Amino acid sequence: MTSTVSRESAAFANALDVIAQVEPRVAAAIGQELTDQRESLKLIASENYASPAVLLAMGNWFSDKYAEGTPGRRFYAACQNVDTVERLAAEHARELFGADHAYVQPHSGIDANLVAFWSILAHRGESPALEKAGVKNVDALTEADWGQLRRALGDQRMLGMSLDAGGHLTHGFRPNISGKMFEQSSYGTDPQTGLIDYAALRQRARDFRPLIIVAGYSAYPRLVDFAAMREIADEVGATLMVDMAHFAGLVAGRVLTGDFDPVPHAQVVTTTTHKSLRGPRGGMVLCTSEFAPSVDRGCPMVLGGPLPHVMAAKAVALAEARRPEFATYAQQIVANSRALAEGLLRRGVRLVTGGTDNHLVLVDVGGSGLTGRQAEAALLDAGLVTNRNSVPADPNGPWYTSGIRLGTPALTTRGFVEDELAQVGDLIADVLAATTAEGESKVKYRLDPQVADRVRARAAELLDAHPLYPEISLDLTGRA
Ligand SMILES: *Cc1c(COP(=O)(O)O)cnc(C)c1O
C-alpha cells in the first residue's frame, strides 16, 4: 500500500528532522507550537496563520546575506538574488495597493513607523537632528537632551489617535521613541457614538499645527475616513501618515475602498505584513514618489540590515494577496466579525460603538463588574484566546482595562464562517455571564467550572471542524 504524503508535510517534517539532529528540544518546541496553535481558538485581532509557502520562503540561505542599500545599489557584493526578491516584493506591493513606491525592508510595524517619521522629517529639509541639537552621548539622553532635540527639530509635533480610543504607542506616546521625538497631541472619539470626532480633530489640528497627522489604530472597530483626514492635514500643512498595520488585509482585499482606502489619500502609509495581510512577521512602507528617496534610506538611518529571507516571504505573501481568493478571504473576515458582534449583542453584551465594520470587535466588560484582565483570564480558562484592551475613557487604566479585543482574521483563515462566529459570540457571552469578580479585586475572579468545561468542549468541536494547516502532518509514519 502506498500512502501519499503532501509536499508540505514532507517539507516541514524533513526540516524538523534536520533541526533535531542539532538541538532536538528546538525541533520539539516547533512541533509543539503547531499542536498548541491547532488546539487554540484564537481571537487575537493582530494574529493570523501564514501559508506554508510563506513560511518555507523564510527558512533558507537568504538569511545569510547582507544587503544594505536598495536593489541595484547595494553596499555589499553579490546581491543579485536579493535584488530579485526585493524588487518582486515591492512590485507586488505597488500593484496590490496602487502605491507609487513601496519599501519592503522594515523588520516590523514599529520599524516601518520609524522609517516614516525620519522620512517625513528629512522631507522637511531638516538636517540630522542629533547633530543640530549638539547631543553627543546618544546612549544616555537626559530629559534635557530630549528637549534640545525637539527644539532642534523645530518643536516637531505629531497628532495621533489617543491610546484609549484605539491608537498605537508609536503614534506619539511616551513609552515609545515617537513620544520623545515629537511633541504629541491626541484626537479621540465622540463619547456618545464612540466614533472618531472629525470636527474636534480638525479644531485640534488647527490649534496644534502638527507636522504629522497619524491615522490608523489597533483597536477601533469602525471605518476611518482618510479623505477627510487628508483634507484636514492639507488645511494645516501637515503630512498625513496612515498606519494600516491592523487592516492592511482589508485594503488589499478591496473591502476598504474610496475614502476608506488610505493609499490614495496619505503621503506615507505604513503596515505590518503579518496581521490581516497574512504574510511573514515584518513591516512595509508605501509612499508617494516625493517621499521615496528618504524612505529608501530607512536602512541604515533607523533600520538594521535587511532580512532577505523575510523579503522573499513578503513577495510570496503579496503574490497570494493579489489573487481573487484573497479578496474573498478579506470579505469573509468582515462578515465573520459582524456575525460575532451580532452574536454578542443578542446576548446583551456591550460593544464599543455598538458593532463593527472591520475585522475587530471591542467588548466593554465594565458593566458586568469585571476588568478586562479578569475577562481575558476567564475566557482563556474556557479555551478562548483574546486580549484585554482599554476602552475609551477607561476607568481601569491601560493595565487592568475594561475591554476585550476580539478579531476574526485568524479564525477566517481556518475556514470559520458566520454562523460559527455567532456561536463563538454565544460562548464568550456564556463565560462572561458565569464570571464574577472576587470582592474588590481587579485580578481575582470566579468562573463556574461547569460553564468553562462546556465552552471548552464546544470550542474544541468548532476547531476540529476547521483544522489548521490541514495539508501538514508531522507524523510521517508510513511515509512512501
Ligand atoms: C501591531 C501594530 C504595530 C507594531 O507592529 P510590530 O510588527 O509589532 O512592530 C504598529 N502600529 C499598529 C497600529 C499596530 O497595530
The ligand as an SDF file (V2000), in Angstrom:
LIG
                    3D

 15 15  0  0  0  0  0  0  0  0999 V2000
    0.8470   45.9380   15.5890 C   0  0  0  0  0  0  0  0  0  0  0  0
    0.9860   47.3870   15.3220 C   0  0  0  0  0  0  0  0  0  0  0  0
    2.2520   47.9620   15.1760 C   0  0  0  0  0  0  0  0  0  0  0  0
    3.5240   47.2440   15.5320 C   0  0  0  0  0  0  0  0  0  0  0  0
    3.8780   46.1990   14.7550 O   0  0  0  0  0  0  0  0  0  0  0  0
    5.1370   45.2910   15.1840 P   0  0  0  0  0  0  0  0  0  0  0  0
    5.3600   44.4490   13.9800 O   0  0  0  0  0  0  0  0  0  0  0  0
    4.7360   44.5590   16.3810 O   0  0  0  0  0  0  0  0  0  0  0  0
    6.2850   46.2180   15.4270 O   0  0  0  0  0  0  0  0  0  0  0  0
    2.3240   49.2930   14.7950 C   0  0  0  0  0  0  0  0  0  0  0  0
    1.2090   50.0130   14.5910 N   0  0  0  0  0  0  0  0  0  0  0  0
   -0.0290   49.4920   14.7640 C   0  0  0  0  0  0  0  0  0  0  0  0
   -1.2160   50.3550   14.5300 C   0  0  0  0  0  0  0  0  0  0  0  0
   -0.1740   48.1690   15.1420 C   0  0  0  0  0  0  0  0  0  0  0  0
   -1.3920   47.6750   15.3420 O   0  0  0  0  0  0  0  0  0  0  0  0
  1  2  1  0
  2  3  1  0
  2 14  2  0
  3  4  1  0
  3 10  2  0
  4  5  1  0
  5  6  1  0
  6  7  2  0
  6  8  1  0
  6  9  1  0
 10 11  1  0
 11 12  2  0
 12 13  1  0
 12 14  1  0
 14 15  1  0
M  END
$$$$
